[in-house]
Amino acid sequence: MLMVRFRKQHTHQGRLTLKTHLLTYAMVVTASSIGVSAAAAELTAPLPIVKPGLKVTYAEAPKKIKSLEQARELIDTIGQPADPVPAFDFRDTNDGDLVMTSSQPYNVAAELVGLIRIDEPGSYQFEVYSNDGAETKLGGQTIGFFDGVQGCEGNGVTKVEIPEAGWYELTTLYFQKGGTSCLMMKWGKDGQDLEWVPNDIFGHR
């Protein structure tokens, strides 16, 4: 099991640093000066608008994709943005079904970019399932990695320390070579059974 400890501030060499870009702001109310009958409320910047779903870019290749390096190159050269996907929930398909929301059943690279809402701080475990390859990062740190061809299988459990509730950056680079496809994720508090991640906790700016 891989453990990633997230910290809000840069630490000494050898410790991982979380780049959360948490989207939480405090509301500050100041009292009026003496002699003024009504108190004035001063607000900080309003909460940023988080739209539902994750941004997705597809690269539909004419030949088989066999690695994340190849997927990255395809996304960077021929990738086309599509409508956001509602969640990180693409169950194992039948051979010939379209990959995710792309228009192609085989040889698809995809990049998902957005946010995941975590409502409670603490120790969590994550496991990404993919068919075929995928690299998923939470707050800039890898929580799932497989660079090859496989059925719909888990890519290993990663333990993560979440310092506080809020929105955290989530990115995934994915590819499908042929046959069936899937891309899903489980999570749970440390010591509890892992469950499929809910569909209503994903967003993007």
C-alpha positions as a printed Julia matrix, in Angstrom:
205×3 Matrix{Float64}:
   0.0    0.0     0.0
   1.33   3.43   -0.93
   0.82   6.24    1.6
   0.71   9.89    0.6
   0.57  12.52    3.36
  -0.93  15.8     2.21
   0.29  19.01    3.83
  -0.96  22.52    3.13
   2.45  24.18    3.31
   5.8   23.36    1.81
   7.83  21.07    4.08
  11.48  20.06    4.3
  13.05  17.95    1.61
  11.87  14.36    1.69
   8.25  15.14    2.58
   5.47  15.44    0.09
   3.67  18.76   -0.31
   0.02  19.11   -1.18
  -0.94  21.7    -3.78
  -4.61  21.69   -3.03
  -5.95  24.98   -4.33
  -8.77  24.47   -1.87
 -11.82  26.45   -2.87
 -12.86  27.6     0.59
 -13.09  31.18    1.75
 -14.01  32.63    5.11
 -16.72  35.2     5.59
 -15.48  38.07    7.75
 -17.91  40.38    9.5
 -16.55  43.52   11.16
 -18.36  45.56   13.75
 -19.06  49.22   13.07
 -17.2   51.93   14.88
 -18.6   53.39   18.07
 -21.42  55.85   17.44
 -22.65  54.22   14.25
 -26.09  52.7    14.7
 -25.83  49.8    12.22
 -22.99  47.31   11.85
 -21.52  46.93    8.37
 -20.63  43.49    7.03
 -17.47  43.14    4.94
 -17.23  39.98    2.86
 -14.2   38.34    1.37
 -14.24  37.09   -2.22
 -17.33  34.99   -2.88
 -17.08  31.22   -3.12
 -15.95  30.29   -6.65
 -18.6   28.66   -8.77
 -17.95  24.94   -9.16
 -19.8   23.37  -12.06
 -20.8   19.7   -11.88
 -18.75  17.01  -13.6
 -15.19  16.69  -14.86
 -13.69  18.28  -17.97
 -12.63  15.7   -20.54
 -10.44  15.75  -23.63
 -10.37  12.82  -26.07
  -7.81  11.72  -28.62
  -9.28   9.07  -30.91
  -6.33   7.35  -32.53
  -6.17   5.41  -35.81
  -3.91   2.76  -34.25
  -3.51   0.95  -30.95
  -2.45   2.94  -27.87
  -0.07   0.98  -25.68
   1.27   3.4   -23.06
   0.57   6.52  -21.03
   3.42   8.25  -22.84
   1.67   7.62  -26.14
  -1.65   8.75  -24.64
  -0.04  12.0   -23.44
   1.38  12.71  -26.89
  -1.98  12.06  -28.55
  -3.85  14.32  -26.11
  -1.32  17.1   -26.69
  -1.41  16.82  -30.5
  -4.89  15.75  -31.6
  -6.94  15.99  -28.38
 -10.39  17.53  -28.64
 -12.43  18.75  -25.62
 -15.86  17.21  -25.15
 -18.79  17.93  -22.85
 -17.9   17.35  -19.18
 -18.54  13.86  -17.87
 -20.84  13.71  -14.83
 -18.66  11.5   -12.66
 -15.67   9.17  -12.36
 -17.87   6.17  -13.06
 -17.41   4.21  -16.28
 -18.24   0.57  -15.62
 -16.73  -2.28  -17.6
 -18.21  -2.31  -21.11
 -18.92  -4.98  -23.69
 -16.56  -5.39  -26.61
 -17.52  -2.81  -29.23
 -19.16  -0.31  -26.84
 -17.95   3.28  -27.01
 -15.15   4.28  -24.65
 -16.61   6.6   -22.0
 -18.42   9.4   -23.89
 -16.13   9.32  -26.93
 -17.31   8.36  -30.41
 -14.92   5.44  -30.8
 -14.94   1.91  -29.28
 -11.18   1.33  -29.44
  -7.86   3.2   -29.34
  -9.01   6.16  -27.22
  -6.9    8.39  -24.97
  -8.66  10.64  -22.46
  -7.69  13.28  -19.94
 -10.05  14.17  -17.1
  -9.46  17.4   -15.17
 -11.49  18.79  -12.31
 -12.16  18.7    -8.6
 -13.33  16.22   -5.99
 -15.14  17.33   -2.83
 -13.99  15.72    0.41
 -16.27  16.66    3.28
 -14.22  15.44    6.25
 -10.5   15.55    7.02
  -8.69  12.38    7.99
  -7.0    9.3     6.57
  -8.52   7.93    3.37
  -7.76   5.07    1.01
  -8.27   5.28   -2.76
  -8.14   2.64   -5.48
  -8.54   3.38   -9.2
  -9.82   0.68  -11.56
  -8.92   0.95  -15.24
  -9.03  -0.91  -18.54
  -6.48  -0.3   -19.9
  -3.92   2.17  -18.48
  -4.4    5.18  -16.21
  -2.59   7.63  -13.96
  -4.75   9.5   -11.44
  -3.53  12.36   -9.25
  -5.2   13.96   -6.24
  -3.81  17.33   -5.25
  -0.83  16.67   -7.5
   0.06  13.34   -5.9
  -0.41  10.0    -7.67
  -3.13   7.8    -6.16
  -3.46   5.3    -9.01
  -1.06   4.14  -11.72
  -0.99   1.39  -14.32
   0.91   1.75  -17.59
  -0.08  -1.26  -19.66
  -2.92  -3.39  -20.96
  -5.31  -5.16  -18.56
  -8.93  -5.99  -17.92
 -10.98  -3.89  -15.5
  -8.75  -4.28  -12.45
  -7.7   -2.22   -9.45
  -4.37  -0.43   -9.66
  -3.45  -0.68   -5.98
  -4.64   1.03   -2.79
  -3.12   4.39   -1.84
  -3.47   5.88    1.63
  -3.94   9.66    1.74
  -4.05  12.15    4.62
  -6.61  14.88    3.93
  -5.79  17.96    6.07
  -9.18  19.67    5.82
 -12.53  19.51    4.08
 -12.83  21.15    0.68
 -12.36  20.77   -3.07
  -9.16  19.07   -4.25
  -7.73  18.94   -7.77
  -8.22  15.61   -9.53
  -6.64  14.62  -12.86
  -6.51  11.37  -14.82
  -4.66  10.4   -17.98
  -6.22   7.25  -19.46
  -6.0    5.07  -22.53
  -7.84   2.09  -24.0
  -6.13  -0.18  -26.5
  -8.97  -2.45  -27.59
 -11.75  -4.76  -26.46
 -13.61  -3.56  -23.37
 -13.0   -0.44  -21.24
 -13.56   0.9   -17.72
 -12.49   3.77  -15.45
 -13.76   3.87  -11.85
 -12.62   4.63   -8.33
 -13.22   3.36   -4.8
 -12.52   5.15   -1.53
 -13.07   4.89    2.2
 -11.87   6.13    5.54
  -8.79   4.28    6.75
  -9.81   0.98    8.34
 -13.18   0.84    6.59
 -14.23  -1.16    3.54
 -13.75   0.67    0.26
 -16.89   1.74   -1.63
 -17.47   3.23   -5.07
 -17.0    6.99   -5.0
 -20.36   8.88   -5.11
 -21.25  10.58   -8.37
 -22.2   13.97   -6.88
 -18.8   15.03   -5.51
 -17.07  15.95   -8.78
 -16.83  19.43  -10.24
 -14.81  21.76  -12.43
 -14.16  25.47  -12.87
